[in-house]
Amino acid sequence: MQDSTRREFLNRSAVAGIGLGLFGKPSPLRAGVPWRGEPKAKAVIQLHLEGGLSHLDAFDPKPDAPVEVRGPFGSVKSKIDGERLSALLARTAEVADKVTLVRSLTHTEADHDRAAHSVLTGYQPSPAITYPSFGAVVAHELGVRNDLPPYVVVPAANSIFLGTGYLSAGNAPFAVGGNPANDKFRVRDLAAAKEIDDARRERRRQLLHDLDARFPEFGAADAVTASAAFYRQAWSLIESPAARAAFDLAAEPNEQKDRYGRNGLGMSCLLARRLVQAGSRYIVVTHGGYDHHYQIGGNLPNRLREVDQALAALLADLDASGLLAETLVLVTSEFGRTPRLNGDAGRDHWSRVFSCVLAGGGIKRGHVHGSSNSSGAEPETDPVRPADLAATVFTLLGIDPQKKLLAPGDRPIDLVRDGSVIQGVLL
């Protein structure tokens, strides 16, 4: 086969592996003493709110501050004694006794992409390398369970920082396209084409194997190994009725759909619960529209009310089924918003302090960790950095945060650098 044809084949294989996100084996590399940590969580559901959610108008309201600081929404009592949430989060306030609020998350990046890199990877951006997302690391370390993709993003990922970084493309997320709130929503390509019988499908599988065998000199190349992992997992998923059924939102009763909210976020969270229950390890649900430089009073409520309904339903649902004890729920945004409203009645980017939420999977219930100052401008107690969040997530999943991963060229890189487990949030 000519070199140009061979390159085209490898490129197509790499794209397929990235697009459907199927994964390789865990790495055996460890540094120092073998890790003996026991996992507290079997899976993670991360709600990532893209654009920069205002902490002051969500999880860290300042009801006694001047109006230009506290904003237009007011606050409500929560089930955490003495703590209030934004009035836009009234349902979440009723289940706050299941969560830990972290009100002292901080980093130094005020640009959307650089901030997203920090929060989604635990690393400050570098011009030399892009680091892997939490989900890609989990896929790399823990691999496939019950024929389900270990790392899923729903809807399809907008941020490149939800990708694999320097890890193999075989650890990329399975990207669920389309709007799960659509009555005709179906995840594409989960069933073999009806016109292809078993014998023909087996011939195709053998042909693919024979083609791969023609490139032994490329056997260690990422394009080949990622493609091989992709096809192995694709066959397993297609041939497993139970795995395919996990993606079938039509199986959920209407009452359950109403609880989560019949919108993209609500149905994505319901799908995430189904995937965790079936065996996926890390699901990211993305929800955009939080970059409110202008008229936050009119623009934030509709977005945050969807979060309020979906998050409250997800937490209650997981808890009632017993899954919350072994599922870590994480709510993040790349940064917060400025402590004072600007001249357009909005808030600008602010990374010095903002909030995130953790629940389940070894996390304290009804707890607040850290605080911001009276204007929500700086951490006042117990600052938490993205690297600390990464160390905590990995530890709860039983992954040693002190281990090293191999970048291209067999260069060892710290899984977490300069981060410590947030002991104050753990049970």
VODO-428761 format. One record per residue (C-alpha): residue number from 1; z, x, y; chain. Coordinates in steps of 0.05 Angstrom, whole numbers, plus 5000, padded with zeros to 4 digits. Layout:
N
[gukol NUM, [Z, X, Y], A]
...
END
This chain:
427
[gukol 1, [5000, 5000, 5000], A]
[gukol 2, [4983, 5027, 5069], A]
[gukol 3, [5039, 5049, 5115], A]
[gukol 4, [5023, 4996, 5167], A]
[gukol 5, [5026, 4941, 5114], A]
[gukol 6, [5091, 4968, 5087], A]
[gukol 7, [5122, 4969, 5157], A]
[gukol 8, [5101, 4897, 5169], A]
[gukol 9, [5134, 4876, 5104], A]
[gukol 10, [5199, 4912, 5122], A]
[gukol 11, [5199, 4882, 5191], A]
[gukol 12, [5190, 4812, 5164], A]
[gukol 13, [5246, 4824, 5114], A]
[gukol 14, [5292, 4847, 5169], A]
[gukol 15, [5277, 4787, 5213], A]
[gukol 16, [5290, 4740, 5154], A]
[gukol 17, [5357, 4772, 5141], A]
[gukol 18, [5377, 4766, 5213], A]
[gukol 19, [5353, 4695, 5221], A]
[gukol 20, [5389, 4665, 5161], A]
[gukol 21, [5447, 4712, 5160], A]
[gukol 22, [5461, 4731, 5088], A]
[gukol 23, [5506, 4787, 5071], A]
[gukol 24, [5519, 4852, 5036], A]
[gukol 25, [5579, 4878, 4998], A]
[gukol 26, [5645, 4898, 5028], A]
[gukol 27, [5651, 4970, 5048], A]
[gukol 28, [5696, 5015, 5006], A]
[gukol 29, [5712, 5062, 5063], A]
[gukol 30, [5785, 5067, 5084], A]
[gukol 31, [5822, 5118, 5126], A]
[gukol 32, [5890, 5144, 5106], A]
[gukol 33, [5938, 5104, 5065], A]
[gukol 34, [5907, 5044, 5029], A]
[gukol 35, [5918, 4978, 5065], A]
[gukol 36, [5968, 4933, 5031], A]
[gukol 37, [5970, 4874, 5079], A]
[gukol 38, [5968, 4805, 5049], A]
[gukol 39, [5923, 4754, 5082], A]
[gukol 40, [5956, 4695, 5117], A]
[gukol 41, [5890, 4661, 5131], A]
[gukol 42, [5830, 4650, 5086], A]
[gukol 43, [5782, 4630, 5142], A]
[gukol 44, [5773, 4626, 5217], A]
[gukol 45, [5744, 4572, 5261], A]
[gukol 46, [5730, 4600, 5331], A]
[gukol 47, [5711, 4554, 5389], A]
[gukol 48, [5678, 4599, 5440], A]
[gukol 49, [5670, 4566, 5508], A]
[gukol 50, [5613, 4603, 5542], A]
[gukol 51, [5611, 4615, 5617], A]
[gukol 52, [5684, 4628, 5633], A]
[gukol 53, [5733, 4570, 5626], A]
[gukol 54, [5782, 4563, 5683], A]
[gukol 55, [5851, 4578, 5654], A]
[gukol 56, [5883, 4544, 5715], A]
[gukol 57, [5846, 4479, 5700], A]
[gukol 58, [5858, 4481, 5625], A]
[gukol 59, [5913, 4518, 5587], A]
[gukol 60, [5952, 4549, 5645], A]
[gukol 61, [5959, 4498, 5701], A]
[gukol 62, [6002, 4514, 5762], A]
[gukol 63, [6028, 4445, 5784], A]
[gukol 64, [6074, 4473, 5837], A]
[gukol 65, [6022, 4518, 5870], A]
[gukol 66, [5982, 4501, 5933], A]
[gukol 67, [5923, 4454, 5921], A]
[gukol 68, [5872, 4511, 5930], A]
[gukol 69, [5906, 4545, 5870], A]
[gukol 70, [5925, 4486, 5825], A]
[gukol 71, [5858, 4451, 5833], A]
[gukol 72, [5839, 4378, 5830], A]
[gukol 73, [5860, 4355, 5760], A]
[gukol 74, [5936, 4351, 5755], A]
[gukol 75, [5974, 4365, 5691], A]
[gukol 76, [6008, 4331, 5632], A]
[gukol 77, [6068, 4346, 5589], A]
[gukol 78, [6053, 4377, 5523], A]
[gukol 79, [6089, 4377, 5456], A]
[gukol 80, [6113, 4448, 5472], A]
[gukol 81, [6180, 4438, 5507], A]
[gukol 82, [6175, 4449, 5582], A]
[gukol 83, [6101, 4468, 5580], A]
[gukol 84, [6043, 4430, 5613], A]
[gukol 85, [5969, 4429, 5602], A]
[gukol 86, [5913, 4405, 5647], A]
[gukol 87, [5907, 4330, 5651], A]
[gukol 88, [5837, 4340, 5622], A]
[gukol 89, [5871, 4362, 5557], A]
[gukol 90, [5916, 4302, 5544], A]
[gukol 91, [5898, 4297, 5470], A]
[gukol 92, [5908, 4371, 5459], A]
[gukol 93, [5976, 4365, 5494], A]
[gukol 94, [5996, 4316, 5439], A]
[gukol 95, [5982, 4367, 5384], A]
[gukol 96, [6006, 4429, 5423], A]
[gukol 97, [6064, 4434, 5375], A]
[gukol 98, [6014, 4462, 5325], A]
[gukol 99, [5988, 4519, 5369], A]
[gukol 100, [6006, 4583, 5405], A]
[gukol 101, [5981, 4588, 5477], A]
[gukol 102, [5966, 4659, 5499], A]
[gukol 103, [5968, 4659, 5575], A]
[gukol 104, [5963, 4734, 5587], A]
[gukol 105, [5895, 4755, 5559], A]
[gukol 106, [5865, 4808, 5604], A]
[gukol 107, [5807, 4856, 5609], A]
[gukol 108, [5766, 4889, 5665], A]
[gukol 109, [5696, 4859, 5656], A]
[gukol 110, [5673, 4807, 5707], A]
[gukol 111, [5600, 4804, 5683], A]
[gukol 112, [5585, 4750, 5631], A]
[gukol 113, [5552, 4795, 5579], A]
[gukol 114, [5601, 4852, 5585], A]
[gukol 115, [5660, 4803, 5583], A]
[gukol 116, [5630, 4767, 5522], A]
[gukol 117, [5623, 4834, 5487], A]
[gukol 118, [5696, 4849, 5501], A]
[gukol 119, [5723, 4783, 5475], A]
[gukol 120, [5677, 4774, 5415], A]
[gukol 121, [5681, 4845, 5389], A]
[gukol 122, [5748, 4871, 5414], A]
[gukol 123, [5713, 4930, 5446], A]
[gukol 124, [5697, 4947, 5518], A]
[gukol 125, [5622, 4953, 5525], A]
[gukol 126, [5590, 5021, 5515], A]
[gukol 127, [5520, 5043, 5536], A]
[gukol 128, [5514, 5081, 5470], A]
[gukol 129, [5530, 5027, 5419], A]
[gukol 130, [5538, 4952, 5409], A]
[gukol 131, [5599, 4935, 5367], A]
[gukol 132, [5599, 4881, 5313], A]
[gukol 133, [5629, 4812, 5326], A]
[gukol 134, [5691, 4790, 5290], A]
[gukol 135, [5650, 4746, 5244], A]
[gukol 136, [5602, 4802, 5225], A]
[gukol 137, [5662, 4846, 5207], A]
[gukol 138, [5692, 4791, 5164], A]
[gukol 139, [5625, 4781, 5128], A]
[gukol 140, [5620, 4856, 5117], A]
[gukol 141, [5691, 4863, 5091], A]
[gukol 142, [5702, 4799, 5052], A]
[gukol 143, [5633, 4777, 5031], A]
[gukol 144, [5608, 4712, 5001], A]
[gukol 145, [5654, 4659, 4972], A]
[gukol 146, [5632, 4597, 4933], A]
[gukol 147, [5558, 4612, 4948], A]
[gukol 148, [5570, 4595, 5023], A]
[gukol 149, [5548, 4642, 5078], A]
[gukol 150, [5612, 4678, 5099], A]
[gukol 151, [5593, 4678, 5174], A]
[gukol 152, [5563, 4616, 5206], A]
[gukol 153, [5548, 4600, 5279], A]
[gukol 154, [5537, 4528, 5300], A]
[gukol 155, [5496, 4511, 5340], A]
[gukol 156, [5451, 4573, 5337], A]
[gukol 157, [5482, 4632, 5373], A]
[gukol 158, [5464, 4644, 5446], A]
[gukol 159, [5502, 4709, 5452], A]
[gukol 160, [5477, 4773, 5421], A]
[gukol 161, [5550, 4793, 5417], A]
[gukol 162, [5560, 4744, 5360], A]
[gukol 163, [5515, 4791, 5321], A]
[gukol 164, [5523, 4851, 5276], A]
[gukol 165, [5524, 4908, 5326], A]
[gukol 166, [5518, 4973, 5287], A]
[gukol 167, [5530, 4939, 5220], A]
[gukol 168, [5474, 4919, 5174], A]
[gukol 169, [5431, 4859, 5192], A]
[gukol 170, [5456, 4832, 5125], A]
[gukol 171, [5521, 4813, 5160], A]
[gukol 172, [5488, 4769, 5212], A]
[gukol 173, [5509, 4696, 5220], A]
[gukol 174, [5476, 4638, 5186], A]
[gukol 175, [5452, 4603, 5249], A]
[gukol 176, [5454, 4527, 5244], A]
[gukol 177, [5399, 4501, 5289], A]
[gukol 178, [5392, 4432, 5319], A]
[gukol 179, [5443, 4384, 5346], A]
[gukol 180, [5494, 4361, 5294], A]
[gukol 181, [5505, 4298, 5335], A]
[gukol 182, [5434, 4275, 5320], A]
[gukol 183, [5433, 4221, 5266], A]
[gukol 184, [5374, 4257, 5234], A]
[gukol 185, [5408, 4325, 5235], A]
[gukol 186, [5395, 4367, 5173], A]
[gukol 187, [5403, 4441, 5161], A]
[gukol 188, [5334, 4467, 5146], A]
[gukol 189, [5314, 4503, 5082], A]
[gukol 190, [5376, 4488, 5041], A]
[gukol 191, [5336, 4456, 4985], A]
[gukol 192, [5276, 4484, 4948], A]
[gukol 193, [5210, 4451, 4965], A]
[gukol 194, [5199, 4391, 4920], A]
[gukol 195, [5128, 4412, 4903], A]
[gukol 196, [5153, 4478, 4873], A]
[gukol 197, [5178, 4470, 4802], A]
[gukol 198, [5228, 4516, 4768], A]
[gukol 199, [5175, 4558, 4734], A]
[gukol 200, [5137, 4570, 4798], A]
[gukol 201, [5201, 4586, 4835], A]
[gukol 202, [5220, 4638, 4782], A]
[gukol 203, [5151, 4670, 4787], A]
[gukol 204, [5161, 4677, 4862], A]
[gukol 205, [5229, 4708, 4851], A]
[gukol 206, [5200, 4758, 4802], A]
[gukol 207, [5143, 4774, 4851], A]
[gukol 208, [5193, 4789, 4905], A]
[gukol 209, [5232, 4834, 4858], A]
[gukol 210, [5168, 4871, 4839], A]
[gukol 211, [5149, 4881, 4913], A]
[gukol 212, [5218, 4909, 4928], A]
[gukol 213, [5212, 4957, 4869], A]
[gukol 214, [5150, 4988, 4900], A]
[gukol 215, [5190, 5018, 4957], A]
[gukol 216, [5242, 5063, 4923], A]
[gukol 217, [5237, 5113, 4980], A]
[gukol 218, [5263, 5059, 5027], A]
[gukol 219, [5318, 5036, 4980], A]
[gukol 220, [5375, 5054, 5028], A]
[gukol 221, [5340, 5029, 5091], A]
[gukol 222, [5376, 4972, 5126], A]
[gukol 223, [5313, 4929, 5127], A]
[gukol 224, [5308, 4932, 5051], A]
[gukol 225, [5382, 4924, 5034], A]
[gukol 226, [5392, 4868, 5085], A]
[gukol 227, [5331, 4832, 5059], A]
[gukol 228, [5354, 4839, 4987], A]
[gukol 229, [5423, 4811, 5005], A]
[gukol 230, [5390, 4754, 5043], A]
[gukol 231, [5347, 4733, 4984], A]
[gukol 232, [5404, 4738, 4934], A]
[gukol 233, [5448, 4693, 4977], A]
[gukol 234, [5390, 4646, 4992], A]
[gukol 235, [5378, 4633, 4918], A]
[gukol 236, [5452, 4622, 4907], A]
[gukol 237, [5457, 4573, 4964], A]
[gukol 238, [5395, 4534, 4944], A]
[gukol 239, [5417, 4530, 4872], A]
[gukol 240, [5488, 4507, 4887], A]
[gukol 241, [5494, 4432, 4900], A]
[gukol 242, [5566, 4441, 4923], A]
[gukol 243, [5548, 4494, 4974], A]
[gukol 244, [5490, 4452, 5001], A]
[gukol 245, [5535, 4391, 5005], A]
[gukol 246, [5582, 4428, 5053], A]
[gukol 247, [5529, 4422, 5107], A]
[gukol 248, [5519, 4347, 5097], A]
[gukol 249, [5552, 4313, 5156], A]
[gukol 250, [5525, 4246, 5132], A]
[gukol 251, [5579, 4248, 5079], A]
[gukol 252, [5633, 4240, 5131], A]
[gukol 253, [5658, 4169, 5146], A]
[gukol 254, [5642, 4140, 5214], A]
[gukol 255, [5716, 4136, 5232], A]
[gukol 256, [5722, 4212, 5224], A]
[gukol 257, [5661, 4224, 5267], A]
[gukol 258, [5690, 4179, 5320], A]
[gukol 259, [5755, 4219, 5320], A]
[gukol 260, [5719, 4285, 5332], A]
[gukol 261, [5670, 4256, 5383], A]
[gukol 262, [5597, 4238, 5370], A]
[gukol 263, [5571, 4296, 5411], A]
[gukol 264, [5546, 4365, 5395], A]
[gukol 265, [5615, 4398, 5400], A]
[gukol 266, [5652, 4344, 5361], A]
[gukol 267, [5602, 4344, 5304], A]
[gukol 268, [5599, 4420, 5304], A]
[gukol 269, [5675, 4423, 5295], A]
[gukol 270, [5671, 4372, 5239], A]
[gukol 271, [5618, 4414, 5205], A]
[gukol 272, [5661, 4476, 5214], A]
[gukol 273, [5719, 4440, 5178], A]
[gukol 274, [5672, 4422, 5121], A]
[gukol 275, [5647, 4494, 5115], A]
[gukol 276, [5718, 4523, 5115], A]
[gukol 277, [5739, 4473, 5062], A]
[gukol 278, [5679, 4493, 5019], A]
[gukol 279, [5688, 4568, 5025], A]
[gukol 280, [5657, 4598, 5088], A]
[gukol 281, [5701, 4651, 5119], A]
[gukol 282, [5685, 4654, 5194], A]
[gukol 283, [5653, 4598, 5234], A]
[gukol 284, [5639, 4602, 5308], A]
[gukol 285, [5627, 4538, 5346], A]
[gukol 286, [5595, 4552, 5414], A]
[gukol 287, [5599, 4505, 5474], A]
[gukol 288, [5568, 4525, 5540], A]
[gukol 289, [5571, 4501, 5611], A]
[gukol 290, [5635, 4532, 5639], A]
[gukol 291, [5607, 4576, 5695], A]
[gukol 292, [5633, 4531, 5751], A]
[gukol 293, [5621, 4568, 5817], A]
[gukol 294, [5606, 4501, 5849], A]
[gukol 295, [5644, 4434, 5850], A]
[gukol 296, [5689, 4446, 5790], A]
[gukol 297, [5722, 4379, 5803], A]
[gukol 298, [5658, 4342, 5786], A]
[gukol 299, [5629, 4389, 5734], A]
[gukol 300, [5686, 4410, 5689], A]
[gukol 301, [5715, 4342, 5666], A]
[gukol 302, [5659, 4320, 5620], A]
[gukol 303, [5655, 4388, 5585], A]
[gukol 304, [5730, 4397, 5576], A]
[gukol 305, [5741, 4326, 5552], A]
[gukol 306, [5694, 4340, 5495], A]
[gukol 307, [5736, 4402, 5478], A]
[gukol 308, [5799, 4361, 5484], A]
[gukol 309, [5776, 4309, 5434], A]
[gukol 310, [5745, 4356, 5384], A]
[gukol 311, [5801, 4408, 5385], A]
[gukol 312, [5856, 4356, 5377], A]
[gukol 313, [5819, 4322, 5320], A]
[gukol 314, [5805, 4389, 5286], A]
[gukol 315, [5877, 4411, 5289], A]
[gukol 316, [5904, 4344, 5265], A]
[gukol 317, [5852, 4341, 5209], A]
[gukol 318, [5866, 4411, 5184], A]
[gukol 319, [5941, 4400, 5187], A]
[gukol 320, [5939, 4333, 5150], A]
[gukol 321, [5898, 4364, 5093], A]
[gukol 322, [5941, 4427, 5088], A]
[gukol 323, [5883, 4471, 5109], A]
[gukol 324, [5914, 4492, 5175], A]
[gukol 325, [5965, 4536, 5140], A]
[gukol 326, [5908, 4579, 5114], A]
[gukol 327, [5857, 4570, 5170], A]
[gukol 328, [5862, 4608, 5235], A]
[gukol 329, [5836, 4567, 5294], A]
[gukol 330, [5818, 4607, 5356], A]
[gukol 331, [5794, 4582, 5424], A]
[gukol 332, [5764, 4635, 5470], A]
[gukol 333, [5722, 4644, 5532], A]
[gukol 334, [5695, 4709, 5561], A]
[gukol 335, [5741, 4707, 5621], A]
[gukol 336, [5777, 4658, 5667], A]
[gukol 337, [5764, 4636, 5739], A]
[gukol 338, [5790, 4658, 5807], A]
[gukol 339, [5860, 4636, 5826], A]
[gukol 340, [5835, 4600, 5888], A]
[gukol 341, [5778, 4551, 5898], A]
[gukol 342, [5719, 4581, 5935], A]
[gukol 343, [5682, 4551, 5994], A]
[gukol 344, [5639, 4510, 5947], A]
[gukol 345, [5700, 4478, 5914], A]
[gukol 346, [5687, 4520, 5851], A]
[gukol 347, [5718, 4582, 5820], A]
[gukol 348, [5686, 4650, 5810], A]
[gukol 349, [5693, 4700, 5753], A]
[gukol 350, [5763, 4727, 5738], A]
[gukol 351, [5781, 4773, 5681], A]
[gukol 352, [5849, 4799, 5704], A]
[gukol 353, [5884, 4743, 5667], A]
[gukol 354, [5861, 4682, 5627], A]
[gukol 355, [5881, 4643, 5566], A]
[gukol 356, [5864, 4633, 5493], A]
[gukol 357, [5892, 4589, 5438], A]
[gukol 358, [5912, 4606, 5367], A]
[gukol 359, [5935, 4560, 5311], A]
[gukol 360, [5946, 4559, 5237], A]
[gukol 361, [5937, 4617, 5188], A]
[gukol 362, [6003, 4653, 5201], A]
[gukol 363, [6010, 4634, 5275], A]
[gukol 364, [6073, 4605, 5306], A]
[gukol 365, [6073, 4531, 5322], A]
[gukol 366, [6091, 4503, 5390], A]
[gukol 367, [6096, 4572, 5423], A]
[gukol 368, [6073, 4606, 5487], A]
[gukol 369, [6060, 4680, 5487], A]
[gukol 370, [6055, 4717, 5553], A]
[gukol 371, [6049, 4688, 5622], A]
[gukol 372, [6009, 4695, 5686], A]
[gukol 373, [6041, 4700, 5754], A]
[gukol 374, [6053, 4639, 5799], A]
[gukol 375, [5981, 4638, 5824], A]
[gukol 376, [5948, 4653, 5757], A]
[gukol 377, [5921, 4719, 5784], A]
[gukol 378, [5954, 4772, 5741], A]
[gukol 379, [5992, 4778, 5675], A]
[gukol 380, [6066, 4773, 5688], A]
[gukol 381, [6092, 4784, 5618], A]
[gukol 382, [6064, 4810, 5552], A]
[gukol 383, [5991, 4826, 5571], A]
[gukol 384, [5942, 4818, 5513], A]
[gukol 385, [5876, 4856, 5509], A]
[gukol 386, [5815, 4837, 5467], A]
[gukol 387, [5830, 4896, 5421], A]
[gukol 388, [5899, 4865, 5407], A]
[gukol 389, [5867, 4799, 5391], A]
[gukol 390, [5819, 4834, 5344], A]
[gukol 391, [5875, 4871, 5308], A]
[gukol 392, [5913, 4805, 5300], A]
[gukol 393, [5853, 4766, 5273], A]
[gukol 394, [5835, 4820, 5223], A]
[gukol 395, [5907, 4829, 5200], A]
[gukol 396, [5916, 4754, 5188], A]
[gukol 397, [5853, 4756, 5144], A]
[gukol 398, [5880, 4815, 5105], A]
[gukol 399, [5833, 4867, 5136], A]
[gukol 400, [5864, 4933, 5156], A]
[gukol 401, [5853, 4940, 5231], A]
[gukol 402, [5863, 5015, 5226], A]
[gukol 403, [5806, 5026, 5177], A]
[gukol 404, [5740, 5057, 5197], A]
[gukol 405, [5670, 5028, 5188], A]
[gukol 406, [5607, 5069, 5179], A]
[gukol 407, [5555, 5066, 5234], A]
[gukol 408, [5483, 5091, 5222], A]
[gukol 409, [5483, 5164, 5203], A]
[gukol 410, [5549, 5153, 5165], A]
[gukol 411, [5588, 5161, 5229], A]
[gukol 412, [5658, 5132, 5221], A]
[gukol 413, [5680, 5085, 5277], A]
[gukol 414, [5748, 5052, 5285], A]
[gukol 415, [5748, 4979, 5267], A]
[gukol 416, [5797, 4968, 5325], A]
[gukol 417, [5810, 5020, 5379], A]
[gukol 418, [5873, 5021, 5420], A]
[gukol 419, [5894, 4952, 5397], A]
[gukol 420, [5959, 4927, 5366], A]
[gukol 421, [5976, 4865, 5327], A]
[gukol 422, [6007, 4812, 5374], A]
[gukol 423, [6072, 4808, 5336], A]
[gukol 424, [6100, 4754, 5382], A]
[gukol 425, [6050, 4702, 5358], A]
[gukol 426, [6061, 4712, 5283], A]
[gukol 427, [6106, 4670, 5239], A]
END
